Amino acid sequence: MAGHAGSGFHVDNTRLIDLFGPPRDYNNLQEPKPWTNEPSVLIGFVTAFLALSWIFVGLRLYVRLRVVRMTGLDDLLVFLYLIFTSAASVVYLLTINHGLGRHFLLLTVGDFTSYLKLFYALNINLNLSTALIKLSILCQFLRMFDRGTWPHRFSIAGIILVSIWGLTFLILSLFPCTVVSDAWNILSQNAKCWGYASQEPHMFTATLVSHNIMNTVFDLYITAIPFQLYFQPDVTLKTRLGLMVLLLMGATVVTLSTWRVWETIYYQGGFYPTHDPTWYGPRSLLLMILEVNVASICASVPIFWPVLRPLFGAIFVTREFSVKTEIREFETLDMDGKQSRGGTGGSSHDGGGVFGTRHGSETELNTYYKDPYITDLVDPFRTVNKADGRAESNSRKGYQGRKKAWNIV
């Protein structure tokens, strides 16, 4: 690559295959395009998971800032994670326009140079995102577990180890060459690069694999710390089910991380079966973005769900009611004016009773409504005559002298 630097010609529009020739060890230009190289697939996955991450982290921060009004270092770290993972997602989508998913030999020098610049920025943001989300979860554990317990101690140890790991690979991504611009200048001469910018397949692959393996180990480490709560005897069934859900989400993170390790080892960071990083790299980078987004969901659900769950329940259940049955006694007048006592089923005497034909004045007929339950339903404005317990309507006060015959047929 460096041999063409002194040509003095502007080669930004020159295809790399015209500069370096076709692949020598293995010609992959006729390979079918993997589904993970399709721009629509990459855009769909990245935007969907980024939106989910914003929603879940947003709910978490809302609960912490506006509901419980209590924040901690873990909230600051998850907010910083959200900023850097959003930047990483945007940069990843921009690489699609500059060669991601296509054979790099078919790209122009200008496109591949832009791709390498974006890859440089992508590495920085992804390394920050993966470290910050792990530190946020571990700091969250410090609030959950009492001092002196082994989960608390393991959380402190995890914070130290993740900080060292994250800082080391952040430095490697920030300074991949003695002259940083050599990381994306494919025509530079005597460039001294290492790590993420190394042109040695073994060194480049070792950098990616070591980061990915340690990332997977830390994912397992973090998932195991809270799961010990599942085996405590005083834990309720609901808590156990919640822990199982979180374990499944944590297992998803570990699965994505493990899958990325396998992809990196198998394709040797884009050097196997031939050097084609833009063709063999999209899936591995996509898995890393999805992994940190799912991890942010795992870190957010335990914070906001206990607080917002009653609100979600109120959306679907607007009223609760219970139906009770009881036997009530009531008094009625039969055809002869005699009082009789019965139940809710009613009774009849000589064709009278509850459903019989009644004749008489309003006052006589109103003696039927002596049951407080009935009068409450029929006339809510009634008053009760304390002398005989009969109900009397306020609406009829002042008209006691006026009587009218009512025929009930």
C-alpha positions as CSV (number, residue, x, y, z in Angstrom):
1,M,0.0,0.0,0.0
2,A,2.8,2.4,0.8
3,G,4.5,2.0,-2.5
4,H,2.1,4.4,-4.3
5,A,2.5,7.3,-1.9
6,G,5.2,9.1,-4.0
7,S,3.3,8.9,-7.3
8,G,2.1,12.5,-6.8
9,F,-1.2,11.8,-8.5
10,H,-4.6,12.4,-7.0
11,V,-6.0,8.9,-6.5
12,D,-9.1,9.5,-4.4
13,N,-11.3,8.3,-7.3
14,T,-9.1,5.3,-8.1
15,R,-10.4,1.9,-7.2
16,L,-8.3,-0.1,-4.8
17,I,-8.4,-3.1,-7.2
18,D,-6.7,-1.0,-9.8
19,L,-3.9,-0.1,-7.3
20,F,-3.4,-3.5,-5.7
21,G,-4.8,-5.9,-8.2
22,P,-7.4,-8.7,-7.6
23,P,-7.2,-10.9,-4.5
24,R,-4.2,-13.3,-4.6
25,D,-4.8,-16.0,-2.0
26,Y,-8.6,-16.3,-2.4
27,N,-11.0,-14.5,-4.7
28,N,-14.1,-13.7,-2.7
29,L,-15.6,-11.2,-5.2
30,Q,-18.2,-13.8,-6.3
31,E,-19.4,-14.7,-2.9
32,P,-23.1,-14.2,-2.2
33,K,-23.8,-11.2,-0.2
34,P,-24.5,-12.0,3.5
35,W,-27.8,-10.7,4.9
36,T,-25.9,-8.8,7.5
37,N,-24.2,-6.8,4.8
38,E,-27.5,-5.4,3.4
39,P,-27.8,-1.7,4.3
40,S,-31.5,-2.0,5.1
41,V,-30.8,-4.8,7.7
42,L,-28.0,-2.8,9.3
43,I,-30.0,0.4,9.4
44,G,-33.1,-1.4,10.8
45,F,-31.3,-3.3,13.6
46,V,-29.2,-0.3,14.7
47,T,-32.0,2.2,14.8
48,A,-34.5,-0.1,16.4
49,F,-32.1,-1.1,19.3
50,L,-30.9,2.4,19.7
51,A,-34.5,3.6,20.1
52,L,-35.2,0.9,22.7
53,S,-32.1,1.9,24.6
54,W,-33.2,5.5,24.6
55,I,-36.7,4.5,25.8
56,F,-35.5,2.3,28.6
57,V,-32.7,4.5,29.8
58,G,-35.0,7.5,29.5
59,L,-37.6,5.8,31.8
60,R,-34.8,5.0,34.2
61,L,-33.5,8.5,34.4
62,Y,-37.1,9.9,34.7
63,V,-37.8,7.7,37.7
64,R,-34.5,8.6,39.3
65,L,-34.7,12.3,38.7
66,R,-38.4,13.1,38.9
67,V,-40.1,10.3,40.9
68,V,-37.6,9.2,43.7
69,R,-35.5,12.4,43.2
70,M,-32.3,10.4,44.0
71,T,-29.4,10.0,41.6
72,G,-26.1,8.3,41.8
73,L,-22.9,7.7,39.9
74,D,-24.5,4.8,38.1
75,D,-27.1,7.3,36.6
76,L,-24.3,9.6,35.4
77,L,-22.5,6.6,33.8
78,V,-25.6,5.3,32.0
79,F,-26.3,8.8,30.7
80,L,-22.7,9.0,29.3
81,Y,-23.1,5.6,27.9
82,L,-26.3,6.8,26.0
83,I,-24.3,9.7,24.5
84,F,-21.4,7.6,23.3
85,T,-23.5,4.6,22.1
86,S,-25.7,7.1,20.1
87,A,-22.5,8.5,18.5
88,A,-21.3,5.0,17.8
89,S,-24.6,4.1,16.1
90,V,-24.5,7.2,13.9
91,V,-20.9,6.6,12.9
92,Y,-21.7,3.0,12.1
93,L,-24.6,4.0,9.8
94,L,-22.3,6.5,8.1
95,T,-19.8,3.8,7.3
96,I,-22.5,2.2,5.1
97,N,-22.1,5.1,2.7
98,H,-18.4,4.6,2.5
99,G,-18.0,0.9,1.9
100,L,-19.3,-1.2,4.9
101,G,-20.9,-4.3,3.5
102,R,-19.0,-4.1,0.2
103,H,-15.7,-5.5,-1.0
104,F,-13.0,-3.1,-0.1
105,L,-11.1,-3.7,-3.4
106,L,-14.1,-2.3,-5.3
107,L,-14.0,0.9,-3.2
108,T,-12.2,4.0,-4.3
109,V,-9.3,5.3,-2.3
110,G,-11.4,8.2,-1.1
111,D,-14.2,6.0,0.1
112,F,-11.9,3.6,2.0
113,T,-10.0,6.5,3.6
114,S,-13.4,7.9,4.8
115,Y,-14.3,4.4,6.1
116,L,-11.0,4.1,8.1
117,K,-11.6,7.6,9.6
118,L,-15.1,6.5,10.7
119,F,-13.7,3.2,12.0
120,Y,-11.3,5.1,14.1
121,A,-14.2,7.2,15.6
122,L,-16.3,4.0,15.9
123,N,-13.7,2.2,17.9
124,I,-13.4,5.0,20.4
125,N,-17.1,5.3,21.0
126,L,-17.7,1.6,21.2
127,N,-14.9,1.1,23.7
128,L,-16.3,3.9,25.9
129,S,-19.8,2.5,25.6
130,T,-18.9,-1.1,26.6
131,A,-16.9,0.1,29.6
132,L,-19.4,2.7,30.8
133,I,-22.4,0.4,30.7
134,K,-20.6,-2.2,32.7
135,L,-19.4,0.4,35.3
136,S,-22.9,1.7,35.6
137,I,-24.3,-1.7,36.4
138,L,-21.5,-2.4,38.9
139,C,-22.1,0.9,40.6
140,Q,-25.7,0.1,40.7
141,F,-24.8,-3.1,42.6
142,L,-23.0,-1.0,45.2
143,R,-26.4,0.5,46.2
144,M,-28.2,-2.8,46.1
145,F,-25.9,-4.9,48.4
146,D,-24.8,-4.1,51.9
147,R,-21.2,-3.2,52.7
148,G,-19.1,-6.2,53.7
149,T,-21.1,-8.8,51.8
150,W,-19.4,-10.7,49.0
151,P,-21.6,-9.2,46.2
152,H,-20.5,-5.8,47.4
153,R,-16.9,-6.8,47.4
154,F,-17.1,-8.4,44.0
155,S,-18.8,-5.3,42.6
156,I,-15.8,-3.2,43.8
157,A,-13.4,-5.6,42.3
158,G,-15.3,-5.6,39.0
159,I,-15.2,-1.8,38.9
160,I,-11.5,-1.8,39.3
161,L,-11.0,-4.5,36.6
162,V,-13.4,-3.0,34.1
163,S,-11.9,0.5,34.6
164,I,-8.4,-0.9,33.8
165,W,-9.7,-2.9,30.8
166,G,-11.7,0.0,29.4
167,L,-8.9,2.6,29.9
168,T,-6.3,0.3,28.2
169,F,-8.3,-0.3,25.1
170,L,-9.5,3.3,25.0
171,I,-5.8,4.4,24.8
172,L,-5.2,1.8,22.0
173,S,-8.1,3.2,20.0
174,L,-7.1,6.8,20.6
175,F,-3.5,6.3,19.6
176,P,-3.2,3.5,17.1
177,C,-0.1,4.9,15.4
178,T,2.8,7.1,16.2
179,V,1.1,9.6,13.8
180,V,-2.6,9.2,14.4
181,S,-3.5,10.1,10.8
182,D,-1.6,7.1,9.5
183,A,-4.4,5.0,10.8
184,W,-6.5,6.1,7.8
185,N,-3.8,6.9,5.3
186,I,-3.5,3.7,3.3
187,L,-0.7,5.2,1.1
188,S,1.5,6.4,3.9
189,Q,5.1,5.3,4.0
190,N,6.9,3.8,7.0
191,A,3.8,4.1,9.1
192,K,4.2,2.6,12.7
193,C,0.9,1.4,13.8
194,W,-0.3,-1.3,16.3
195,G,-3.5,-2.6,17.8
196,Y,-6.6,-1.5,15.9
197,A,-4.5,0.0,13.0
198,S,-2.0,-2.7,12.6
199,Q,-1.4,-4.1,9.1
200,E,-0.2,-7.4,10.7
201,P,-3.1,-9.8,10.6
202,H,-2.1,-11.6,13.9
203,M,-1.6,-8.4,15.9
204,F,-4.9,-6.8,14.6
205,T,-6.8,-10.0,15.3
206,A,-5.2,-10.5,18.7
207,T,-6.3,-6.9,19.7
208,L,-9.9,-7.6,18.7
209,V,-10.1,-11.1,20.2
210,S,-8.5,-10.1,23.5
211,H,-11.0,-7.2,23.9
212,N,-14.0,-9.4,22.9
213,I,-13.0,-12.3,25.2
214,M,-12.5,-10.0,28.2
215,N,-15.8,-8.3,27.4
216,T,-17.6,-11.7,27.5
217,V,-15.9,-12.6,30.8
218,F,-17.0,-9.4,32.4
219,D,-20.6,-10.0,31.1
220,L,-20.6,-13.4,32.8
221,Y,-19.1,-11.9,35.9
222,I,-21.8,-9.1,36.1
223,T,-24.6,-11.5,35.4
224,A,-23.6,-13.9,38.2
225,I,-23.4,-11.2,41.0
226,P,-27.1,-10.5,41.5
227,F,-28.3,-14.0,40.6
228,Q,-27.3,-15.3,44.0
229,L,-30.5,-13.6,45.3
230,Y,-32.4,-16.3,43.5
231,F,-31.3,-19.0,46.0
232,Q,-32.1,-17.1,49.1
233,P,-34.9,-18.7,51.1
234,D,-36.8,-15.5,51.9
235,V,-37.2,-14.5,48.3
236,T,-40.8,-14.4,47.0
237,L,-41.9,-16.1,43.8
238,K,-42.5,-12.8,42.1
239,T,-38.9,-11.8,42.9
240,R,-37.6,-15.1,41.6
241,L,-39.5,-14.7,38.3
242,G,-38.1,-11.1,38.0
243,L,-34.6,-12.4,38.5
244,M,-35.2,-15.1,35.9
245,V,-36.3,-12.4,33.4
246,L,-33.1,-10.4,34.1
247,L,-31.0,-13.6,33.8
248,L,-32.5,-14.3,30.4
249,M,-31.7,-10.7,29.3
250,G,-28.2,-11.1,30.7
251,A,-27.9,-14.4,28.8
252,T,-28.8,-12.5,25.6
253,V,-26.0,-10.1,26.2
254,V,-23.6,-13.0,26.8
255,T,-24.8,-14.7,23.7
256,L,-24.2,-11.7,21.5
257,S,-20.8,-11.2,23.1
258,T,-19.8,-14.9,22.5
259,W,-21.1,-14.8,18.9
260,R,-18.9,-11.7,18.3
261,V,-15.9,-13.5,19.7
262,W,-16.5,-16.4,17.3
263,E,-17.0,-14.1,14.3
264,T,-13.7,-12.3,15.2
265,I,-11.7,-15.5,15.6
266,Y,-13.1,-17.2,12.5
267,Y,-12.6,-14.2,10.1
268,Q,-9.5,-13.0,11.9
269,G,-10.8,-9.5,12.0
270,G,-11.4,-9.4,8.3
271,F,-8.1,-11.0,7.2
272,Y,-9.6,-14.5,6.5
273,P,-10.1,-16.1,4.0
274,T,-8.7,-12.9,2.4
275,H,-8.1,-9.4,3.5
276,D,-11.6,-7.7,3.2
277,P,-12.5,-5.9,6.4
278,T,-15.5,-4.1,4.9
279,W,-17.0,-7.4,3.7
280,Y,-16.3,-9.6,6.8
281,G,-16.6,-6.9,9.5
282,P,-20.2,-5.7,9.5
283,R,-21.7,-8.5,11.5
284,S,-19.1,-8.3,14.3
285,L,-19.5,-4.6,14.6
286,L,-23.3,-4.9,14.6
287,L,-23.2,-7.5,17.4
288,M,-21.2,-5.2,19.5
289,I,-23.7,-2.3,19.1
290,L,-26.6,-4.6,19.8
291,E,-24.8,-6.0,22.9
292,V,-24.4,-2.7,24.6
293,N,-27.9,-1.7,23.8
294,V,-29.4,-4.8,25.4
295,A,-27.1,-4.3,28.4
296,S,-28.5,-0.8,28.9
297,I,-32.0,-2.3,28.9
298,C,-30.9,-4.9,31.6
299,A,-29.5,-2.0,33.7
300,S,-32.6,0.1,33.4
301,V,-35.5,-2.3,33.9
302,P,-34.9,-3.0,37.6
303,I,-34.9,0.8,38.3
304,F,-38.1,2.0,36.7
305,W,-40.3,-1.1,36.6
306,P,-41.2,-1.3,40.3
307,V,-42.2,2.4,40.3
308,L,-44.1,2.5,37.0
309,R,-45.8,-0.9,37.2
310,P,-48.8,0.5,39.1
311,L,-49.2,3.2,36.5
312,F,-49.2,0.7,33.7
313,G,-51.8,-1.4,35.6
314,A,-54.1,1.6,35.9
315,I,-54.1,2.0,32.2
316,F,-55.8,-1.3,31.7
317,V,-57.8,-1.6,34.9
318,T,-60.0,1.4,35.4
319,R,-62.5,0.1,38.0
320,E,-62.6,-2.8,40.4
321,F,-65.9,-4.0,41.8
322,S,-67.2,-7.0,43.7
323,V,-70.6,-8.6,43.6
324,K,-72.2,-9.7,46.9
325,T,-75.4,-11.4,47.6
326,E,-77.4,-11.2,50.8
327,I,-80.8,-12.2,52.1
328,R,-82.9,-9.2,53.1
329,E,-86.2,-9.1,55.0
330,F,-89.0,-6.7,54.1
331,E,-92.5,-6.0,55.2
332,T,-95.5,-5.9,52.8
333,L,-99.2,-5.4,53.1
334,D,-101.6,-8.1,51.8
335,M,-105.0,-7.4,50.4
336,D,-106.5,-7.2,53.9
337,G,-104.0,-4.6,55.0
338,K,-102.2,-7.1,57.2
339,Q,-98.4,-6.9,57.4
340,S,-96.3,-9.9,56.4
341,R,-92.6,-10.4,56.5
342,G,-90.7,-12.1,53.7
343,G,-87.3,-12.6,52.0
344,T,-85.9,-11.5,48.8
345,G,-87.9,-14.1,47.0
346,G,-91.2,-12.5,47.9
347,S,-94.5,-14.1,49.0
348,S,-98.1,-13.8,48.2
349,H,-101.3,-14.1,50.2
350,D,-104.5,-14.7,48.3
351,G,-103.1,-13.4,45.1
352,G,-101.5,-10.3,46.8
353,G,-98.0,-10.1,48.1
354,V,-95.2,-8.6,46.2
355,F,-96.6,-9.1,42.7
356,G,-100.3,-8.8,43.5
357,T,-102.7,-6.0,42.5
358,R,-102.8,-3.1,45.0
359,H,-105.3,-0.4,45.6
360,G,-105.1,2.4,48.1
361,S,-103.9,5.9,48.9
362,E,-100.4,7.1,48.4
363,T,-99.7,6.9,52.1
364,E,-101.0,3.4,52.2
365,L,-99.1,2.3,49.2
366,N,-95.9,4.0,50.3
367,T,-95.8,1.7,53.4
368,Y,-94.5,-0.8,50.9
369,Y,-91.2,1.1,50.7
370,K,-90.1,0.6,54.2
371,D,-86.9,-1.2,53.2
372,P,-84.0,1.2,53.5
373,Y,-82.2,-0.5,50.6
374,I,-85.2,0.0,48.3
375,T,-85.8,3.6,49.4
376,D,-82.1,4.5,48.8
377,L,-82.4,3.4,45.2
378,V,-85.9,4.9,44.6
379,D,-85.6,8.2,46.4
380,P,-82.1,9.2,47.6
381,F,-83.5,12.4,49.1
382,R,-85.7,10.6,51.6
383,T,-85.8,11.1,55.4
384,V,-86.6,8.5,58.0
385,N,-89.4,8.8,60.5
386,K,-87.8,7.7,63.7
387,A,-91.1,6.8,65.3
388,D,-92.0,3.9,63.0
389,G,-88.9,3.7,60.8
390,R,-90.9,4.5,57.6
391,A,-89.2,6.4,54.7
392,E,-90.5,9.7,53.8
393,S,-89.4,11.7,50.7
394,N,-88.2,15.3,51.2
395,S,-89.7,16.1,47.8
396,R,-93.2,15.5,49.2
397,K,-93.0,17.6,52.4
398,G,-95.8,20.1,52.7
399,Y,-98.1,17.9,50.7
400,Q,-99.2,15.4,53.4
401,G,-102.8,16.6,53.2
402,R,-103.1,15.9,49.5
403,K,-104.0,12.3,48.7
404,K,-104.5,10.7,45.4
405,A,-105.6,7.2,44.6
406,W,-103.1,5.0,42.7
407,N,-104.2,1.9,40.9
408,I,-101.5,-0.6,40.3
409,V,-102.6,-3.1,37.7
